[in-house]
Every structure is written in structure tokens, then in C-alpha cells.
Amino acid sequence: MEGGGDPHNRRTMQWDEAIWDQATLRLYKKLIEIQRSRRELRDGRLLLLSEYIDGDALAFVRFTDVPNQEALVVVNKGRQRLQQRLLVPHSHFEPRLWFRNLLAPEERVQFLMASFQLDLPPESAAIYVPDDGYIMPNDSRESTYAFFKPRILGANWP
């Protein structure tokens, strides 16, 4: 939809799919899929991190009382790369736990010293969720290691 000033702000929907922005449509479908798959993004409480993030960016945590149901959302609205250590005063995040970006699953960040080291391109976003059991290459731990055991999560165990 084009929108614009009056009277163009009342234009109707363009139903010809050939003129739609397919990349934006795919992004919205992916965001809807992520929201439906993560309880904290639907029902969780909100912790704004505005005072901890620099530049033209937004960051917040959505979480429930169940361990492993938390997400850090970071949006870099600026035209510059966002590179900073973001303090996250949230007690549910386990020290040394790895998080994966649901918008780019190969990307991982580690929660260390109550913070994340961010590196986001301009005009991009990330949704980081715990990646329980992820082990860095050349790590000596067993591949079955997990922070959140069935005895801890009970009925919430996947």
C-alpha cells in the first residue's frame, strides 16, 4: 500500500500480488511464525532495555516464569552498524548460556557478565532465545549437556 498525505492515505489495498514487496511479506510471515512458536513472545512480561542501548536502537526482553521461556529482541533502526555490549539485568538468563538468533539461526551470542556482545547490521533485527545444549566447536563438554533438565521444567519440557 502506498499511503501518503490526504487523500492518498485512504487508498485501498492493492490485491495484485505481482506488485507486492515479497521480501517484506516473507519477513512478516517469519515474525508471525516465531511469535506463534514462542510462549514468551505471546504472553510474557516485558523488560525494556532502552537505558542500556546506544544509537537508534530498541531492545527488550520478553519472559515467563518458566526457565528457557525468554527472548531478547534487538532492533537496529539506524543506518550504522550496532556494536556494543548490552547489559541485561534479567535473572532468568543463565551465565555462559548461548542464545541463537531466530531470524538468522546460524548466529549465536553468549550471555557473559550479565550482558551480550551485539553486532547488528544497519536496519536489522535479532530475536535471541536460549540455545540449550549448544556447544562451541572444540568444547570438551558432552553434546547432551543442557541447562534446563526435565526435572526443572516439568510439564514445560519440550
DRENMI-912393 format. One record per residue (C-alpha): residue number from 1; x, y, z. Coordinates in nm, 3 decimals, always signed. Each point is the difference from the previous one (the first is absolute). Example, Ala and Ser with C-alpha at 12.3 -4.5 7.8 and 13.67 -1.06 7.14 Angstrom:
BEGIN
<node num="1" east="+1.230" north="-0.450" up="+0.780"/>
<node num="2" east="+0.137" north="+0.344" up="-0.066"/>
***
This chain:
BEGIN
<node num="1" east="+0.000" north="+0.000" up="+0.000"/>
<node num="2" east="+0.132" north="+0.339" up="-0.091"/>
<node num="3" east="-0.162" north="+0.225" up="+0.260"/>
<node num="4" east="+0.111" north="+0.361" up="+0.007"/>
<node num="5" east="-0.167" north="+0.328" up="+0.077"/>
<node num="6" east="-0.372" north="+0.068" up="-0.025"/>
<node num="7" east="-0.184" north="-0.131" up="-0.206"/>
<node num="8" east="+0.254" north="-0.275" up="-0.083"/>
<node num="9" east="-0.002" north="-0.127" up="+0.358"/>
<node num="10" east="-0.340" north="-0.159" up="-0.073"/>
<node num="11" east="+0.100" north="-0.207" up="-0.302"/>
<node num="12" east="-0.119" north="-0.358" up="-0.017"/>
<node num="13" east="+0.211" north="-0.313" up="+0.022"/>
<node num="14" east="+0.184" north="-0.100" up="-0.318"/>
<node num="15" east="-0.099" north="-0.364" up="-0.052"/>
<node num="16" east="+0.231" north="-0.067" up="-0.295"/>
<node num="17" east="+0.269" north="-0.217" up="+0.163"/>
<node num="18" east="+0.243" north="+0.076" up="-0.283"/>
<node num="19" east="+0.054" north="+0.351" up="+0.137"/>
<node num="20" east="+0.035" north="-0.099" up="+0.366"/>
<node num="21" east="+0.336" north="+0.030" up="+0.178"/>
<node num="22" east="+0.067" north="-0.374" up="+0.034"/>
<node num="23" east="+0.302" north="+0.042" up="+0.231"/>
<node num="24" east="-0.208" north="+0.197" up="+0.252"/>
<node num="25" east="-0.283" north="-0.252" up="-0.027"/>
<node num="26" east="+0.243" north="-0.289" up="+0.073"/>
<node num="27" east="+0.138" north="+0.190" up="+0.301"/>
<node num="28" east="-0.348" north="+0.058" up="+0.145"/>
<node num="29" east="-0.091" north="-0.367" up="-0.051"/>
<node num="30" east="+0.322" north="-0.103" up="+0.178"/>
<node num="31" east="-0.072" north="+0.239" up="+0.291"/>
<node num="32" east="-0.354" north="-0.139" up="+0.035"/>
<node num="33" east="+0.136" north="-0.357" up="-0.002"/>
<node num="34" east="+0.255" north="+0.089" up="+0.271"/>
<node num="35" east="-0.262" north="+0.170" up="+0.217"/>
<node num="36" east="-0.233" north="-0.299" up="-0.026"/>
<node num="37" east="+0.278" north="-0.244" up="+0.093"/>
<node num="38" east="+0.128" north="+0.187" up="+0.309"/>
<node num="39" east="-0.227" north="+0.041" up="+0.304"/>
<node num="40" east="+0.204" north="+0.288" up="+0.143"/>
<node num="41" east="-0.056" north="+0.205" up="-0.315"/>
<node num="42" east="-0.377" north="-0.046" up="+0.034"/>
<node num="43" east="-0.063" north="+0.006" up="+0.374"/>
<node num="44" east="+0.326" north="+0.103" up="+0.164"/>
<node num="45" east="+0.078" north="+0.298" up="+0.213"/>
<node num="46" east="+0.201" north="+0.289" up="-0.144"/>
<node num="47" east="+0.332" north="+0.140" up="+0.117"/>
<node num="48" east="+0.104" north="+0.308" up="-0.201"/>
<node num="49" east="+0.374" north="+0.054" up="-0.041"/>
<node num="50" east="-0.016" north="+0.354" up="-0.148"/>
<node num="51" east="+0.243" north="+0.144" up="+0.253"/>
<node num="52" east="+0.261" north="-0.265" up="-0.081"/>
<node num="53" east="+0.013" north="+0.023" up="-0.380"/>
<node num="54" east="+0.175" north="+0.260" up="-0.214"/>
<node num="55" east="-0.092" north="+0.167" up="-0.327"/>
<node num="56" east="-0.324" north="-0.031" up="-0.187"/>
<node num="57" east="-0.086" north="-0.342" up="+0.141"/>
<node num="58" east="-0.259" north="-0.175" up="+0.211"/>
<node num="59" east="+0.050" north="-0.297" up="+0.232"/>
<node num="60" east="-0.227" north="-0.190" up="+0.234"/>
<node num="61" east="-0.040" north="-0.338" up="+0.169"/>
<node num="62" east="-0.327" north="-0.197" up="-0.001"/>
<node num="63" east="-0.017" north="-0.279" up="+0.258"/>
<node num="64" east="-0.222" north="-0.230" up="+0.203"/>
<node num="65" east="+0.067" north="-0.159" up="+0.338"/>
<node num="66" east="+0.103" north="-0.325" up="-0.171"/>
<node num="67" east="+0.375" north="-0.041" up="-0.060"/>
<node num="68" east="+0.097" north="-0.001" up="-0.368"/>
<node num="69" east="-0.303" north="+0.210" up="-0.097"/>
<node num="70" east="+0.169" north="+0.333" up="-0.057"/>
<node num="71" east="+0.103" north="+0.201" up="-0.302"/>
<node num="72" east="+0.220" north="+0.303" up="-0.055"/>
<node num="73" east="-0.124" north="+0.212" up="-0.291"/>
<node num="74" east="+0.235" north="+0.260" up="-0.149"/>
<node num="75" east="-0.090" north="+0.232" up="-0.288"/>
<node num="76" east="+0.266" north="+0.218" up="-0.160"/>
<node num="77" east="-0.201" north="+0.277" up="-0.168"/>
<node num="78" east="+0.310" north="+0.201" up="-0.082"/>
<node num="79" east="+0.210" north="+0.024" up="-0.313"/>
<node num="80" east="+0.315" north="-0.095" up="+0.193"/>
<node num="81" east="+0.107" north="-0.344" up="+0.121"/>
<node num="82" east="-0.095" north="-0.058" up="+0.367"/>
<node num="83" east="+0.304" north="-0.134" up="+0.185"/>
<node num="84" east="-0.017" north="+0.017" up="+0.377"/>
<node num="85" east="-0.017" north="-0.206" up="+0.317"/>
<node num="86" east="-0.363" north="+0.007" up="+0.116"/>
<node num="87" east="-0.061" north="-0.034" up="+0.375"/>
<node num="88" east="-0.305" north="-0.218" up="+0.067"/>
<node num="89" east="-0.108" north="+0.009" up="+0.366"/>
<node num="90" east="-0.217" north="-0.311" up="-0.020"/>
<node num="91" east="+0.044" north="-0.285" up="+0.246"/>
<node num="92" east="-0.144" north="-0.273" up="-0.225"/>
<node num="93" east="+0.299" north="+0.005" up="-0.234"/>
<node num="94" east="+0.254" north="-0.258" up="+0.106"/>
<node num="95" east="+0.364" north="+0.116" up="-0.002"/>
<node num="96" east="+0.196" north="-0.144" up="-0.293"/>
<node num="97" east="-0.320" north="-0.115" up="-0.176"/>
<node num="98" east="+0.001" north="+0.031" up="-0.379"/>
<node num="99" east="-0.286" north="+0.167" up="-0.188"/>
<node num="100" east="-0.090" north="-0.042" up="-0.368"/>
<node num="101" east="-0.157" north="+0.261" up="-0.223"/>
<node num="102" east="-0.333" north="-0.128" up="-0.131"/>
<node num="103" east="+0.028" north="+0.237" up="-0.298"/>
<node num="104" east="+0.346" north="-0.140" up="-0.088"/>
<node num="105" east="+0.028" north="-0.344" up="+0.170"/>
<node num="106" east="+0.373" north="-0.038" up="-0.073"/>
<node num="107" east="+0.074" north="+0.308" up="+0.213"/>
<node num="108" east="+0.063" north="-0.056" up="+0.370"/>
<node num="109" east="+0.093" north="+0.228" up="+0.289"/>
<node num="110" east="+0.100" north="-0.093" up="+0.352"/>
<node num="111" east="-0.135" north="+0.155" up="+0.320"/>
<node num="112" east="+0.311" north="+0.098" up="+0.198"/>
<node num="113" east="+0.044" north="+0.247" up="+0.286"/>
<node num="114" east="-0.376" north="+0.078" up="-0.005"/>
<node num="115" east="+0.027" north="+0.122" up="-0.358"/>
<node num="116" east="+0.007" north="-0.085" up="-0.369"/>
<node num="117" east="+0.251" north="+0.121" up="-0.257"/>
<node num="118" east="-0.218" north="+0.130" up="-0.285"/>
<node num="119" east="+0.101" north="+0.042" up="-0.362"/>
<node num="120" east="-0.302" north="+0.084" up="-0.217"/>
<node num="121" east="+0.008" north="+0.139" up="-0.352"/>
<node num="122" east="-0.187" north="+0.324" up="-0.074"/>
<node num="123" east="-0.380" north="-0.023" up="-0.019"/>
<node num="124" east="-0.016" north="-0.356" up="+0.129"/>
<node num="125" east="-0.134" north="-0.195" up="+0.295"/>
<node num="126" east="+0.075" north="-0.307" up="+0.208"/>
<node num="127" east="-0.210" north="-0.219" up="+0.227"/>
<node num="128" east="+0.234" north="-0.188" up="+0.233"/>
<node num="129" east="-0.131" north="-0.304" up="+0.189"/>
<node num="130" east="+0.185" north="-0.254" up="+0.216"/>
<node num="131" east="+0.179" north="-0.264" up="-0.202"/>
<node num="132" east="+0.008" north="-0.263" up="+0.267"/>
<node num="133" east="+0.255" north="-0.268" up="-0.070"/>
<node num="134" east="+0.199" north="+0.201" up="-0.257"/>
<node num="135" east="+0.371" north="-0.069" up="+0.031"/>
<node num="136" east="+0.268" north="+0.203" up="-0.170"/>
<node num="137" east="+0.224" north="-0.199" up="-0.235"/>
<node num="138" east="+0.300" north="-0.152" up="+0.184"/>
<node num="139" east="-0.183" north="+0.016" up="+0.336"/>
<node num="140" east="+0.066" north="-0.302" up="+0.225"/>
<node num="141" east="-0.356" north="-0.024" up="+0.138"/>
<node num="142" east="-0.232" north="-0.279" up="-0.101"/>
<node num="143" east="-0.247" north="+0.084" up="-0.280"/>
<node num="144" east="-0.290" north="-0.102" up="+0.226"/>
<node num="145" east="+0.072" north="+0.277" up="+0.249"/>
<node num="146" east="-0.301" north="+0.221" up="+0.079"/>
<node num="147" east="-0.061" north="+0.278" up="+0.249"/>
<node num="148" east="-0.373" north="-0.072" up="+0.018"/>
<node num="149" east="-0.057" north="-0.359" up="+0.107"/>
<node num="150" east="-0.342" north="-0.170" up="-0.009"/>
<node num="151" east="-0.007" north="+0.001" up="+0.381"/>
<node num="152" east="+0.028" north="+0.380" up="-0.003"/>
<node num="153" east="-0.252" north="+0.071" up="-0.274"/>
<node num="154" east="-0.249" north="-0.273" up="+0.090"/>
<node num="155" east="-0.307" north="+0.021" up="-0.224"/>
<node num="156" east="+0.163" north="+0.280" up="-0.199"/>
<node num="157" east="+0.273" north="-0.231" up="-0.131"/>
<node num="158" east="-0.026" north="-0.015" up="-0.380"/>
***
